Amino acid sequence: MTGKLYLCATPIGNLGDMTPRVVETLNSVDIIAAEDTRNSIKLLNHFDIHTPMTSYHEYNKVEKAAYLIGQMNEGKDVALITDAGTPAISDPGEVLVRMCQDAGITVTSLPGAAACITALTLSGLSTRRFCFEGFLPADKKEKKAVMDCLKEETRTIILYEAPHHLARTLGELYEALGNRRITLCRELTKRFETVLPSTLADAIEMYKSDEPRGEYVIVVEGRSFGDLKTQQEKDWQSISIEEHMDIYEKSGVERKEAMKLVAKDRGVSKREIYQYLLSNEK
């Protein structure tokens, strides 16, 4: 029989958040694959876990995944842990999961702490719909493409950022999104946990004098549907009603239906469109 892959969530700060099920699993598996074995040994020692470890990180994720799959094919169980939080979220563990699925190996997840969800629940912003972006790309073209998408994003946005890049990222978000409500979270679950509701403009001003410390989660308010509707109506106002009608009629929409659609796009009544077209046809 083949072994299993266990995705084991570890604390993001407070060791009291380690679940008994994760401790039991880490003790029972044959191998623990850890993002940084030097960091993880402190966690394992704290919980008196002596299972052998091997490194699994961004720079060996493909070749080490192949090795781990080989071990599981021999019947060994493997647990995957990251430095903090849930494996495979903004983490090379996603590669191992995909390769295990391709190889027909069973993967199970042991839930626990995740910084993105912890920050979202503390943010005071909408939690009904949200998107997780992790760290923004370092490449300028890729980052611009992401920012262009985020401009129209109506869901609450969650990002990670290192302290030495925080001020720059806040400035880039302000330039792309305008002045949005945000919540900055740092040192989550730790002694000096900080949750700061603010705006992009105020946060930029604050960090001109305050030095960012610790890893940050930035939670950003999504664009409102009302703002999107207003922008769309402004875009339609840039062309004439005749041109607007032409777009629909050339696509095969009947004239009466086209008038209804044009009215909806422009935020006016169908009667106004009808009267405008009637008066301009005379």
VOZAMI-234522 format. One line per field, with one value per residue (C-alpha): residue number from 1; residue in one letter; x, y, z. Coordinates in Angstrom, 2 decimals, padded with zeros to 5 digits. Layout:
<rs>
nr	NUM, ...
rest	A, ...
px	X, ...
py	Y, ...
pz	Z, ...
</rs>
This chain:
<rs>
nr	1, 2, 3, 4, 5, 6, 7, 8, 9, 10, 11, 12, 13, 14, 15, 16, 17, 18, 19, 20, 21, 22, 23, 24, 25, 26, 27, 28, 29, 30, 31, 32, 33, 34, 35, 36, 37, 38, 39, 40, 41, 42, 43, 44, 45, 46, 47, 48, 49, 50, 51, 52, 53, 54, 55, 56, 57, 58, 59, 60, 61, 62, 63, 64, 65, 66, 67, 68, 69, 70, 71, 72, 73, 74, 75, 76, 77, 78, 79, 80, 81, 82, 83, 84, 85, 86, 87, 88, 89, 90, 91, 92, 93, 94, 95, 96, 97, 98, 99, 100, 101, 102, 103, 104, 105, 106, 107, 108, 109, 110, 111, 112, 113, 114, 115, 116, 117, 118, 119, 120, 121, 122, 123, 124, 125, 126, 127, 128, 129, 130, 131, 132, 133, 134, 135, 136, 137, 138, 139, 140, 141, 142, 143, 144, 145, 146, 147, 148, 149, 150, 151, 152, 153, 154, 155, 156, 157, 158, 159, 160, 161, 162, 163, 164, 165, 166, 167, 168, 169, 170, 171, 172, 173, 174, 175, 176, 177, 178, 179, 180, 181, 182, 183, 184, 185, 186, 187, 188, 189, 190, 191, 192, 193, 194, 195, 196, 197, 198, 199, 200, 201, 202, 203, 204, 205, 206, 207, 208, 209, 210, 211, 212, 213, 214, 215, 216, 217, 218, 219, 220, 221, 222, 223, 224, 225, 226, 227, 228, 229, 230, 231, 232, 233, 234, 235, 236, 237, 238, 239, 240, 241, 242, 243, 244, 245, 246, 247, 248, 249, 250, 251, 252, 253, 254, 255, 256, 257, 258, 259, 260, 261, 262, 263, 264, 265, 266, 267, 268, 269, 270, 271, 272, 273, 274, 275, 276, 277, 278, 279, 280, 281, 282
rest	M, T, G, K, L, Y, L, C, A, T, P, I, G, N, L, G, D, M, T, P, R, V, V, E, T, L, N, S, V, D, I, I, A, A, E, D, T, R, N, S, I, K, L, L, N, H, F, D, I, H, T, P, M, T, S, Y, H, E, Y, N, K, V, E, K, A, A, Y, L, I, G, Q, M, N, E, G, K, D, V, A, L, I, T, D, A, G, T, P, A, I, S, D, P, G, E, V, L, V, R, M, C, Q, D, A, G, I, T, V, T, S, L, P, G, A, A, A, C, I, T, A, L, T, L, S, G, L, S, T, R, R, F, C, F, E, G, F, L, P, A, D, K, K, E, K, K, A, V, M, D, C, L, K, E, E, T, R, T, I, I, L, Y, E, A, P, H, H, L, A, R, T, L, G, E, L, Y, E, A, L, G, N, R, R, I, T, L, C, R, E, L, T, K, R, F, E, T, V, L, P, S, T, L, A, D, A, I, E, M, Y, K, S, D, E, P, R, G, E, Y, V, I, V, V, E, G, R, S, F, G, D, L, K, T, Q, Q, E, K, D, W, Q, S, I, S, I, E, E, H, M, D, I, Y, E, K, S, G, V, E, R, K, E, A, M, K, L, V, A, K, D, R, G, V, S, K, R, E, I, Y, Q, Y, L, L, S, N, E, K
px	000.00, 001.15, 001.58, -000.29, 000.62, -000.57, -000.71, -000.18, -000.96, 001.44, 001.08, 001.65, 002.98, 001.32, 002.36, -000.94, -002.60, -000.95, -003.74, -003.49, -004.27, -001.24, 001.03, -000.23, 000.26, 003.78, 004.68, 003.22, 004.42, 007.70, 009.03, 008.34, 009.03, 009.73, 010.27, 013.22, 014.43, 016.43, 013.23, 011.00, 013.31, 012.39, 008.70, 009.30, 011.46, 008.79, 006.25, 008.79, 008.49, 011.45, 010.33, 013.10, 012.91, 013.89, 013.87, 011.19, 011.25, 010.92, 014.30, 013.97, 010.18, 010.10, 013.01, 012.25, 008.58, 009.66, 011.76, 008.89, 006.48, 008.97, 008.96, 005.15, 005.04, 007.13, 004.43, 005.82, 003.61, 004.84, 003.76, 004.33, 004.81, 005.68, 007.51, 004.16, 000.54, -001.07, 001.05, 000.29, -001.11, 001.33, 003.78, 005.65, 003.52, 000.99, 003.46, 003.78, 000.00, -000.50, 002.24, 000.78, -002.65, -001.12, 000.60, -002.62, -001.38, -003.96, -003.57, -005.34, -005.24, -005.17, -006.62, -005.21, -003.84, -003.65, -002.49, -004.71, -007.92, -006.88, -006.25, -009.49, -011.56, -009.83, -010.02, -013.53, -013.92, -016.37, -015.72, -018.51, -016.38, -012.60, -009.56, -006.05, -003.11, -000.23, 002.96, 002.80, 005.16, 008.66, 008.63, 007.33, 005.24, 003.64, 002.94, 001.29, -000.92, -002.01, -002.63, -004.74, -006.95, -007.18, -008.46, -011.78, -011.83, -015.01, -014.02, -011.93, -008.26, -005.67, -001.93, 001.27, 004.25, 007.68, 008.48, 011.22, 008.79, 005.68, 005.94, 006.59, 003.69, 001.28, 002.31, 001.78, -001.64, -002.64, -001.51, -003.45, -006.57, -006.96, -007.55, -009.20, -009.95, -007.37, -006.43, -002.77, -002.08, 001.28, 002.63, -000.66, -001.37, 001.87, 002.39, 002.63, -000.16, -001.21, -004.38, -004.56, -007.68, -006.68, -006.68, -003.94, -003.25, -003.01, -000.85, 001.57, 001.86, 002.38, 005.22, 007.13, 008.20, 007.47, 009.66, 007.63, 008.50, 007.43, 005.62, 002.43, -000.94, -002.65, -006.44, -007.85, -011.46, -012.76, -014.19, -017.91, -020.42, -021.72, -018.28, -018.09, -021.54, -020.66, -017.43, -019.19, -021.81, -019.03, -017.40, -020.65, -021.07, -017.88, -019.72, -022.95, -026.29, -026.31, -022.90, -024.05, -027.16, -025.00, -022.87, -025.91, -027.73, -024.62, -024.38, -027.91, -029.98, -033.39, -033.88, -036.36, -034.12, -031.07, -032.83, -033.50, -029.85, -028.51, -030.79, -029.56, -025.90, -026.31, -028.46, -031.49, -035.00, -035.81, -038.27, -035.42, -033.48, -036.57, -037.37, -033.76, -033.62, -037.05, -036.13, -032.80, -034.39, -036.62
py	000.00, 003.52, 006.07, 009.36, 013.02, 014.97, 018.78, 019.90, 023.47, 024.85, 027.97, 031.42, 032.67, 031.31, 027.70, 027.13, 027.05, 023.72, 021.13, 017.76, 016.05, 017.67, 016.68, 013.10, 012.99, 014.46, 011.78, 008.94, 009.68, 008.38, 011.69, 015.38, 017.63, 021.12, 024.47, 025.26, 022.40, 024.81, 026.67, 023.61, 021.74, 024.29, 023.49, 019.72, 019.93, 021.96, 019.18, 016.35, 015.12, 013.11, 012.12, 012.50, 015.71, 016.62, 020.05, 020.99, 024.58, 026.86, 025.93, 022.13, 021.76, 019.66, 017.27, 016.83, 016.22, 013.38, 011.94, 012.20, 010.57, 007.74, 007.32, 007.29, 004.74, 002.53, 002.82, 005.66, 008.46, 012.04, 015.19, 018.59, 021.65, 025.23, 027.76, 029.04, 028.42, 026.13, 024.42, 025.05, 028.57, 030.96, 028.10, 025.52, 022.80, 023.31, 021.64, 018.57, 018.29, 018.43, 015.88, 013.54, 013.77, 013.03, 010.00, 008.74, 009.33, 010.31, 013.82, 014.99, 018.37, 018.92, 022.41, 025.06, 028.58, 030.66, 034.29, 035.39, 034.17, 035.40, 038.89, 038.91, 038.13, 040.94, 043.50, 044.86, 044.75, 042.58, 038.86, 037.56, 037.71, 037.93, 037.12, 036.19, 037.56, 036.51, 038.43, 040.70, 039.64, 041.14, 041.47, 044.93, 043.73, 040.93, 043.31, 045.81, 043.06, 042.07, 045.70, 046.24, 043.33, 044.58, 047.97, 046.35, 043.81, 044.13, 041.49, 042.24, 041.80, 040.08, 040.51, 039.56, 041.89, 042.01, 045.06, 046.44, 046.50, 047.70, 051.45, 050.85, 048.43, 050.81, 053.52, 051.22, 050.17, 053.81, 054.68, 051.75, 051.65, 055.15, 055.80, 052.63, 051.52, 049.00, 047.08, 046.35, 043.26, 042.24, 039.80, 037.89, 035.67, 036.90, 039.08, 042.32, 041.58, 044.79, 045.39, 048.87, 049.95, 052.86, 054.08, 053.74, 057.50, 057.57, 054.45, 055.90, 059.05, 057.07, 054.97, 058.05, 058.36, 054.91, 051.97, 048.86, 045.83, 042.22, 040.44, 042.19, 041.11, 043.94, 043.68, 046.10, 047.11, 046.00, 048.40, 048.98, 047.84, 051.43, 052.72, 050.14, 051.06, 054.77, 054.09, 051.92, 054.62, 057.19, 054.91, 054.64, 058.44, 058.77, 057.56, 058.82, 057.06, 056.26, 054.58, 052.76, 051.47, 050.45, 048.18, 046.12, 046.19, 045.04, 042.08, 041.02, 042.54, 043.86, 047.61, 047.61, 045.32, 047.43, 050.54, 048.72, 047.64, 051.10, 052.65, 050.18, 050.80, 054.57, 054.55, 056.17, 055.06, 053.34, 056.19, 058.74, 056.74, 056.32, 060.04, 060.98, 058.69, 059.83, 063.52, 062.95, 060.96, 063.91
pz	000.00, -000.74, 002.01, 002.45, 002.40, 005.45, 005.17, 008.77, 009.80, 012.42, 014.60, 013.05, 016.37, 019.49, 020.11, 021.91, 018.48, 017.61, 017.41, 019.18, 015.86, 014.19, 017.10, 016.89, 013.11, 013.23, 015.76, 013.68, 010.12, 008.75, 007.37, 008.00, 005.02, 006.39, 004.67, 006.96, 009.14, 011.36, 012.19, 012.47, 014.85, 017.55, 017.07, 017.09, 020.21, 022.00, 021.39, 021.94, 018.33, 017.05, 013.54, 010.88, 008.84, 005.30, 003.67, 001.16, -000.09, -003.12, -004.58, -004.46, -004.71, -007.90, -007.36, -003.65, -004.46, -006.74, -003.90, -001.40, -003.85, -004.20, -000.41, -000.32, -003.12, -000.84, 001.84, 003.95, 005.28, 004.86, 006.74, 005.15, 007.35, 006.52, 008.73, 009.98, 009.06, 006.53, 003.84, 000.15, 000.76, -000.91, -000.47, -002.61, -001.03, -003.83, -006.21, -004.00, -003.65, -007.42, -008.07, -005.43, -007.05, -010.45, -008.92, -007.31, -003.76, -001.12, 000.30, 003.46, 005.21, 008.97, 009.44, 011.72, 011.67, 008.48, 008.64, 005.75, 007.40, 010.85, 009.45, 007.48, 010.56, 012.46, 009.65, 010.14, 006.35, 004.43, 004.89, 002.63, -000.52, -000.55, -002.66, -001.54, -003.52, -001.24, -002.04, -005.10, -007.93, -007.93, -011.73, -012.71, -015.66, -013.65, -010.76, -013.11, -014.53, -011.02, -010.05, -013.17, -012.09, -008.52, -009.72, -010.61, -007.77, -005.69, -003.14, -000.04, -000.99, 001.26, 000.68, 002.47, 002.70, 004.34, 006.51, 004.22, 001.26, 003.09, 002.39, -001.30, -001.62, 000.14, -002.34, -005.32, -004.02, -003.55, -007.07, -008.57, -006.39, -004.99, -001.30, 000.03, 003.57, 004.77, 007.90, 008.62, 010.76, 012.18, 014.76, 014.59, 017.65, 019.28, 022.34, 020.37, 017.89, 016.13, 014.14, 012.61, 010.67, 008.43, 004.84, 002.26, 002.40, 006.21, 006.34, 003.77, 005.87, 009.08, 007.68, 006.56, 010.20, 011.70, 010.73, 009.80, 011.92, 011.52, 008.72, 007.57, 006.26, 004.35, 004.05, 001.46, 000.87, -002.52, -005.03, -004.49, -007.09, -007.12, -008.16, -010.93, -012.21, -012.21, -014.09, -016.65, -017.19, -017.67, -020.25, -022.20, -022.08, -024.10, -027.22, -028.76, -028.27, -032.00, -031.72, -028.59, -030.41, -033.35, -031.15, -030.13, -033.50, -035.39, -033.01, -034.03, -031.20, -032.31, -032.11, -029.19, -027.14, -028.07, -026.73, -023.46, -023.15, -024.01, -021.39, -018.77, -019.66, -019.40, -016.26, -017.88, -018.84, -022.11, -022.84, -022.76, -025.34, -027.51, -027.41, -028.18, -031.20, -032.39, -032.23, -034.01, -036.82, -037.83
</rs>
